[in-house]
């Protein structure tokens, strides 16, 4: 379904302003995050995981509220097996089993509470998981660079990689700032890592759609200068971009407002990543290709056609 027909929006005419905006947002986000710090979940910091069962079915929110009222903070609650069984994760490492059981007993005095199992994650393991998480995101970005460089050209691959790094930095730092401001309750855990990797995949997909249309139009519209051709390609894929973003955002909003605290971090990261991934496909990836051709290949794109670009590529 196409909502926009024959649009002629000059997306790249103001590219320099948007590039500066992205740079300021990225650098500012990094500085603020370094100053305020990052809150890690149990997966990446260490803690204790305790499986408990109640004598009758009970809602997850009641268990969470009960533990918070007993003084245990930063607790993750997940369903575990049957309706009356839960997995309680806490940063506490000393006597965590007793603290969880006593906290639940205090909040639910009429319930019979049993400890099913207890597992501990040491700080060293958490640190190793943090390193592996960073390497996983880095490896995914490099893999995307290689893929796009082979599918298109190296300058497009580098442009896509710059956009991916931009999306990861801004999405992560904004989420951490929102957490510090109390807008959302978000800790860096495995769900956040999964969301970041999904953002990388979504962002590069949107970028590939635009780059693919640019490649087609370079054959279809020979003689057109590259900036005008890139704008044409973005306008031609505009309806698809709007349709995709709208459907994904609506789904994520449902997860954010209905999914509960467990899915909040994933939903927020994905929402930020989708919005900035779409933005970067237009104003960062395409703008970088133009910058590369003008600064490194010394091509006057305002008057130069892609025959000139092809000649520069051959050299």
C-alpha positions in Angstrom: 0.0 0.0 0.0 1.4 3.4 -1.1 0.5 6.4 0.9 2.8 8.8 -0.9 2.9 9.2 -4.7 5.6 11.1 -6.6 7.0 12.9 -3.6 9.9 15.2 -4.2 11.2 15.8 -0.7 14.7 17.1 -0.6 15.9 14.8 2.3 19.6 15.3 1.6 19.5 19.1 1.1 19.8 19.6 4.8 22.1 16.6 5.4 24.9 18.7 7.0 22.6 19.9 9.8 21.4 16.4 10.5 25.0 15.1 10.6 25.9 17.7 13.2 22.7 16.8 15.1 23.7 13.2 15.2 27.3 13.9 16.2 26.2 16.1 19.1 23.6 13.6 20.2 26.1 10.7 20.0 29.0 12.5 21.8 26.7 14.1 24.4 25.0 10.7 25.1 28.4 9.0 25.5 29.7 11.7 27.9 26.5 11.7 30.0 26.4 7.9 30.2 30.1 7.8 31.3 29.4 10.3 34.0 26.2 8.7 35.3 27.2 5.1 34.8 25.4 2.0 33.5 23.1 -0.2 35.6 23.7 -3.8 34.8 21.3 -6.6 35.5 22.1 -9.9 37.2 23.2 -11.4 33.9 26.1 -9.0 33.6 26.9 -8.0 37.2 26.3 -11.2 39.2 23.7 -12.2 41.8 21.5 -15.1 42.8 18.6 -16.9 41.1 16.1 -18.6 43.4 13.1 -20.7 42.2 10.2 -20.6 44.6 6.7 -22.2 44.7 3.5 -21.1 46.5 0.8 -23.3 47.8 -1.7 -21.8 45.3 -1.6 -19.8 42.0 -0.6 -16.1 42.5 0.1 -13.2 40.1 3.6 -12.1 39.2 2.9 -8.5 40.1 1.9 -9.5 43.6 5.1 -11.4 44.1 7.2 -8.4 42.9 5.3 -6.0 45.1 5.7 -8.3 48.1 9.5 -8.5 47.7 9.8 -4.8 47.2 7.8 -4.1 50.3 10.1 -6.4 52.3 13.1 -4.3 51.3 14.6 -6.3 48.4 15.3 -3.9 45.6 16.3 -4.6 41.9 14.5 -7.9 41.9 13.5 -9.6 38.7 10.5 -11.9 38.8 9.6 -14.5 36.1 7.2 -17.3 35.7 8.8 -20.7 36.3 6.9 -23.8 35.3 3.4 -23.8 36.8 1.2 -20.9 37.8 2.4 -21.0 41.4 6.1 -21.2 40.6 8.4 -18.2 40.1 12.1 -17.4 39.4 13.4 -14.7 41.6 16.6 -13.0 40.6 18.4 -10.6 42.9 21.8 -8.9 43.2 22.1 -10.3 46.7 24.8 -13.0 46.9 25.0 -13.6 50.7 22.1 -15.5 52.2 19.9 -14.6 49.2 17.8 -17.8 49.6 16.9 -16.9 53.2 16.2 -13.2 52.4 13.9 -14.1 49.5 12.0 -16.7 51.5 11.7 -14.4 54.6 10.6 -11.5 52.4 7.9 -13.6 50.8 6.8 -15.1 54.1 6.5 -11.6 55.5 4.3 -10.4 52.6 2.3 -13.7 52.3 2.0 -15.1 55.8 -0.8 -17.5 54.8 1.1 -19.1 52.0 3.3 -22.2 52.1 6.5 -21.2 50.3 9.1 -23.7 49.1 12.6 -23.2 47.6 12.9 -25.3 44.5 16.5 -24.4 43.5 19.2 -21.7 43.9 21.9 -20.7 41.4 24.6 -18.0 41.8 26.2 -15.9 39.2 29.6 -14.6 40.3 30.9 -11.1 39.4 33.7 -12.6 37.3 31.1 -14.5 35.1 29.0 -11.3 34.8 32.1 -9.4 33.6 32.9 -12.1 31.0 29.3 -12.0 29.8 29.5 -8.1 29.4 32.6 -8.6 27.3 31.0 -11.2 25.1 27.9 -9.0 24.7 30.0 -6.2 23.4 31.9 -8.5 21.1 28.6 -9.9 19.8 27.3 -6.4 18.8 30.7 -5.5 17.3 30.8 -8.8 15.3 27.3 -8.2 13.9 28.3 -4.7 12.7 31.4 -5.9 11.0 29.5 -8.8 9.4 27.0 -6.3 8.0 29.9 -4.2 6.6 31.3 -7.2 4.8 27.8 -8.2 3.5 26.9 -4.8 2.1 30.4 -4.2 0.7 30.1 -7.4 -1.3 26.5 -6.8 -2.3 27.0 -3.1 -3.3 30.4 -1.3 -3.0 32.8 -0.6 -0.2 31.6 3.0 0.2 28.1 1.8 0.7 29.3 -0.8 3.2 31.2 1.8 5.2 28.1 4.1 5.1 25.9 1.3 6.5 28.5 0.6 9.2 28.6 4.2 10.3 24.8 4.3 10.5 24.8 1.1 12.6 27.4 2.4 15.0 25.3 5.7 15.2 22.1 3.7 16.0 23.7 1.5 18.6 25.4 4.5 20.4 22.3 6.8 20.4 19.8 4.0 21.3 21.9 2.7 24.2 22.9 6.1 25.7 19.4 7.5 25.4 18.0 4.4 27.1 20.5 4.7 29.9 19.7 8.5 30.4 16.0 7.7 30.5 16.7 5.1 33.1 18.7 7.6 35.3 15.9 10.1 34.9 13.3 7.6 36.1 11.3 7.6 32.9 11.8 3.9 32.5 13.1 1.1 34.8 15.8 -0.4 32.6 18.9 -2.5 33.4 21.3 -3.9 30.9 20.6 -7.6 30.7 20.1 -10.3 28.1 16.8 -8.9 26.9 18.5 -5.5 26.2 21.3 -7.3 24.4 18.7 -9.2 22.2 17.0 -5.8 21.5 20.3 -4.2 20.5 21.1 -7.0 18.1 17.6 -6.8 16.6 18.1 -3.0 16.1 21.3 -3.7 14.2 19.4 -6.1 11.9 16.4 -3.8 11.4 18.6 -0.7 10.7 20.7 -2.4 8.1 17.6 -3.8 6.4 16.2 -0.3 6.0 19.5 0.9 4.7 19.8 -1.9 2.2 16.3 -1.1 0.8 17.5 2.5 0.0 20.9 1.4 -1.3 19.3 -1.2 -3.6 16.9 1.5 -5.0 19.9 3.7 -5.6 21.7 0.9 -7.5 18.6 0.4 -9.7 18.2 4.1 -10.4 21.8 4.5 -11.4 21.0 2.3 -14.3 17.5 3.6 -14.9 18.4 7.4 -14.7 21.8 7.7 -16.3 23.1 11.2 -16.3 21.3 12.3 -13.1 23.6 13.7 -10.4 24.1 11.5 -7.4 22.4 13.7 -4.8 19.3 14.0 -6.9 19.3 10.3 -7.6 19.7 9.5 -3.9 16.8 11.8 -3.0 14.7 10.1 -5.7 15.5 6.7 -4.3 14.5 7.7 -0.7 11.3 9.2 -2.0 10.4 6.1 -3.9 10.9 3.9 -0.8 9.1 6.3 1.5 5.8 4.5 1.6 7.4 1.2 2.4 9.5 2.8 5.2 6.4 4.4 6.7 4.4 1.2 6.5 7.1 -0.9 8.1 7.9 1.6 10.9 4.2 2.1 11.7 3.4 -1.6 12.1 6.5 -2.3 14.2 6.0 0.8 16.4 2.4 -0.2 17.1 3.5 -3.7 18.1 6.2 -2.3 20.4 3.9 0.1 22.0 1.5 -2.8 22.9 4.5 -4.6 24.4 5.6 -1.5 26.3 2.2 -0.8 27.9 0.8 -4.3 28.3 3.9 -6.5 28.5 4.8 -5.5 32.0 8.2 -4.7 33.6 9.9 -7.8 32.2 9.5 -6.6 28.6 9.9 -2.9 29.3 13.6 -2.7 28.6 13.3 -4.7 25.3 10.4 -2.5 24.2 12.1 0.8 24.9 15.4 -0.2 23.2 13.5 -1.5 20.2 11.4 1.7 19.9 14.4 4.0 20.1 16.3 1.7 17.7 13.5 1.6 15.1 13.1 5.4 15.1 16.8 6.2 14.9 17.5 3.3 12.5 15.0 4.7 10.0 16.4 8.2 10.5 20.0 7.0 10.0 19.2 5.2 6.8 18.3 8.5 5.2 20.4 11.1 6.9 23.5 9.2 8.0 24.2 6.3 5.6 23.3 8.1 2.4 25.0 11.3 3.7 28.2 9.4 4.4 28.3 8.0 0.8 27.9 11.6 -0.5 30.7 12.8 1.9 32.9 9.9 0.7 32.5 10.7 -2.9 33.0 14.5 -2.5 35.9 14.4 0.0 37.8 11.2 -0.9 37.0 10.8 -4.6 36.9 14.6 -5.3 33.7 14.3 -7.3 31.4 17.3 -7.8 28.1 15.5 -7.2 26.0 18.6 -7.9 26.9 18.3 -11.6 28.6 14.9 -11.8 26.7 11.8 -12.9 27.2 8.2 -11.9 29.3 7.7 -15.0 31.9 9.9 -13.3 31.3 8.0 -10.0 31.9 4.7 -11.9 35.1 6.0 -13.4 36.3 7.1 -9.9 35.5 3.6 -8.6 37.5 2.0 -11.4 40.5 4.2 -10.4 
